[in-house]
Amino acid sequence: MELIPVLDLMRHQVVRGIAGNRKEYQANESCLLEGSDAVETALAFKKHFNSDTLYIADLDALTGHGKSTAEISALSETGLKLIIDAGVVAPQAAVDLLECGATQVVVPLEALPSMNALSIVLSEIGREQTVFSLDLKNGKPLEKRDQSRPPLEIVNEAISVGVQKIIVLDLAGVGTSQGLSTVELCQQIRSAYSDVEIISGGGVRSLSDLTPLTDCNVNGVLIASALHDGHITPAQWMQFQQRK
């Protein structure tokens, strides 16, 4: 399972995400470095955890307050692979993000008007560069058209239009250190689809939270606060990887 550190970008800096309450996010503080510069934070993750992939949430783009274009371009020059969520739901926006430096573009459920829109993005940039994010809050899908649908039903529909990579993320758990709430859903997805790439996260407290994800063959885990706060150290991560 790959460790994928998370950078939440807002107002040209890295901020600390807490429970999806984006209006309250403040500049990040970390035991790994001083300050909240995006490139310095990315390089700290690369140095300490040997990470080669980052998940970037462009919160300015997601909230309609501009874009973190300069920061994303600078991050792309670090050589790290960038999975970027900037609220993209249209093909040209996806192309623009790839040209800006994204390796893969996230199409988030919370912004998606329809599965047809997801299908069009897939047709434009391809399956390898498209990641569908199943956005949840307290277990309920953040779907524009119908928030009462079971999450697995949404996953089935996304896969039916060609999705091969899925993020399962409950925003209520982000930055709360309350533990993962997505394990059961990840197990259901893996049981139904053995070849789909699954990434999950939100609320990771320590390495003990990761064992259930490895047991159901999740491909990657998104972590931010536990790394910044020292609850998962580089040495611990190395030992965990060696055990697995």
C-alpha positions in Angstrom: 0.0 0.0 0.0 1.3 3.4 -1.0 1.5 6.3 1.4 0.1 9.4 -0.4 0.7 12.6 1.7 -2.0 15.2 1.3 -1.5 18.9 0.6 -4.6 21.1 1.1 -3.8 24.4 -0.7 -5.7 27.6 0.1 -4.6 31.2 -0.2 -1.2 30.1 -1.7 -0.2 28.0 1.3 -0.7 24.6 2.9 -3.6 24.6 5.4 -4.7 22.1 8.0 -7.9 20.4 6.9 -10.4 19.6 9.6 -13.7 17.7 9.0 -14.3 19.4 5.7 -15.1 22.8 7.4 -13.1 24.7 4.8 -13.9 28.2 6.0 -12.1 27.4 9.2 -8.9 26.0 7.7 -5.7 27.7 9.0 -2.0 27.7 7.9 -0.5 24.3 8.6 2.0 23.6 11.3 4.2 20.5 11.1 7.0 18.7 12.9 8.6 18.0 9.6 9.4 21.6 8.6 8.8 25.2 9.6 6.2 27.2 7.7 3.4 26.3 5.3 5.0 26.6 1.9 3.7 24.1 -0.6 6.9 23.1 -2.3 8.9 22.9 1.0 6.1 20.7 2.5 6.2 18.4 -0.6 9.9 18.1 -0.4 9.7 17.3 3.3 7.3 14.4 2.6 9.6 13.2 -0.1 12.7 13.4 2.1 11.2 11.9 5.3 8.8 9.3 3.9 10.3 8.6 0.5 7.0 9.6 -1.1 6.8 9.9 -4.9 3.1 10.8 -5.1 1.1 13.6 -3.5 -2.6 14.3 -3.3 -3.3 18.0 -3.8 -6.7 19.5 -2.9 -6.9 23.0 -4.5 -9.4 24.4 -2.1 -9.6 27.8 -3.7 -10.7 26.1 -6.9 -13.1 23.8 -5.0 -14.7 26.8 -3.3 -14.8 29.1 -6.3 -12.2 31.5 -5.0 -9.5 31.2 -7.7 -6.9 28.5 -8.5 -3.6 27.4 -7.1 -2.0 27.4 -10.6 1.4 28.8 -9.6 1.7 26.4 -6.7 0.7 23.4 -8.8 3.2 24.3 -11.5 6.0 24.7 -8.9 5.0 21.4 -7.3 5.2 19.6 -10.6 8.9 20.6 -10.9 9.7 18.6 -7.8 9.4 15.4 -9.8 6.6 14.1 -7.6 3.5 12.6 -9.2 0.5 14.8 -8.4 -3.1 13.6 -8.0 -5.0 16.9 -8.0 -8.6 17.6 -7.0 -9.5 21.1 -8.2 -13.2 20.3 -8.7 -12.8 19.4 -12.3 -16.0 18.1 -14.0 -15.4 19.3 -17.6 -13.0 17.9 -20.2 -11.2 21.1 -21.0 -10.6 21.9 -17.3 -9.1 18.4 -17.0 -6.8 19.0 -19.9 -5.8 22.4 -18.5 -4.9 20.8 -15.1 -2.8 18.1 -16.8 -0.9 20.9 -18.7 -0.4 22.7 -15.4 1.4 19.7 -14.0 -1.1 17.1 -12.7 -0.3 13.5 -13.2 -3.9 12.4 -12.5 -7.0 14.5 -12.3 -9.7 13.9 -9.7 -13.3 14.2 -10.7 -15.1 14.7 -7.3 -18.6 13.5 -6.6 -19.3 16.7 -4.6 -19.0 18.8 -7.8 -20.2 16.2 -10.4 -23.5 17.1 -12.1 -24.0 13.7 -13.6 -22.2 10.4 -14.4 -22.4 11.5 -18.1 -20.0 14.4 -17.2 -17.6 11.9 -15.7 -17.8 9.7 -18.8 -17.0 12.7 -21.0 -13.9 13.5 -18.9 -12.8 9.9 -19.2 -13.2 10.0 -22.9 -11.1 13.1 -23.1 -8.1 12.3 -20.9 -8.3 8.5 -20.5 -8.8 6.1 -17.6 -5.2 6.2 -16.4 -5.3 9.9 -15.8 -8.8 10.1 -14.3 -9.6 9.4 -10.6 -13.2 9.4 -9.4 -13.5 10.6 -5.8 -16.4 9.1 -3.9 -16.9 12.0 -1.5 -18.7 11.2 1.7 -19.6 13.1 4.9 -20.5 10.9 7.9 -21.0 8.0 5.5 -23.4 9.8 3.2 -22.5 10.6 -0.4 -22.1 14.3 -1.3 -24.0 13.8 -4.5 -25.7 16.8 -6.1 -28.7 14.9 -7.5 -29.5 12.3 -4.8 -27.7 12.1 -1.4 -29.8 9.1 -0.3 -28.2 6.6 -2.7 -26.0 3.9 -1.2 -22.3 4.6 -1.9 -21.8 1.3 -3.5 -24.5 2.0 -6.1 -22.6 5.2 -7.0 -19.4 3.2 -7.3 -21.1 0.7 -9.6 -22.3 3.4 -11.9 -18.9 5.1 -12.0 -17.2 1.8 -12.9 -19.9 1.2 -15.6 -18.8 4.4 -17.4 -15.1 3.3 -17.3 -13.6 4.4 -14.0 -10.6 2.3 -12.9 -9.3 4.5 -10.1 -11.4 5.4 -7.0 -10.8 7.6 -3.9 -13.0 6.7 -1.0 -12.9 9.7 1.3 -15.2 10.7 4.2 -14.6 14.5 4.7 -16.0 14.3 8.3 -12.9 12.3 9.3 -10.3 14.6 7.7 -7.9 16.0 10.3 -9.9 14.7 13.3 -7.7 11.7 14.2 -10.8 9.7 14.9 -9.9 6.7 12.8 -11.0 5.6 9.4 -14.7 5.1 8.7 -14.3 3.9 5.1 -12.9 0.4 5.7 -16.1 -1.5 5.3 -17.0 0.3 2.1 -13.5 -0.4 0.7 -13.9 -4.0 1.5 -17.2 -4.1 -0.4 -15.6 -2.4 -3.4 -12.7 -4.7 -3.4 -15.0 -7.8 -3.1 -16.9 -6.6 -6.1 -14.0 -5.3 -8.2 -10.7 -7.1 -7.9 -8.9 -4.9 -10.4 -10.0 -1.4 -9.5 -7.4 0.8 -7.9 -8.7 2.1 -4.5 -7.3 4.9 -2.4 -8.8 5.9 0.9 -8.2 8.1 3.9 -9.7 10.6 6.4 -9.0 10.4 10.1 -5.9 8.2 10.2 -4.5 8.2 13.8 -1.6 5.8 13.6 -0.3 2.8 11.8 -2.9 0.5 13.5 -5.5 2.2 11.4 -3.8 1.0 8.2 -3.8 -2.7 8.8 -7.5 -3.2 7.8 -6.8 -1.3 4.6 -4.0 -3.6 3.7 -6.1 -6.6 4.5 -8.6 -5.6 1.8 -5.9 -4.7 -0.7 -6.4 -1.0 -0.8 -3.7 0.5 -3.1 -3.0 3.8 -1.3 -3.8 5.8 1.8 -4.2 9.5 2.1 -2.6 11.0 5.2 -1.8 14.5 6.4 -2.3 15.3 10.1 -0.8 12.1 11.4 2.4 12.8 9.5 2.6 16.5 10.5 1.9 15.7 14.1 4.4 12.9 14.4 1.8 10.2 15.1 3.3 8.3 12.2 7.1 8.7 11.9 9.3 7.9 9.0 10.9 5.0 10.9 7.4 3.6 11.8 6.3 3.8 8.2 9.5 2.0 7.0 8.9 -0.8 9.5 5.2 -1.0 8.5 6.2 -1.4 4.8 8.8 -4.1 5.6 6.2 -6.1 7.6 3.8 -5.9 4.6 
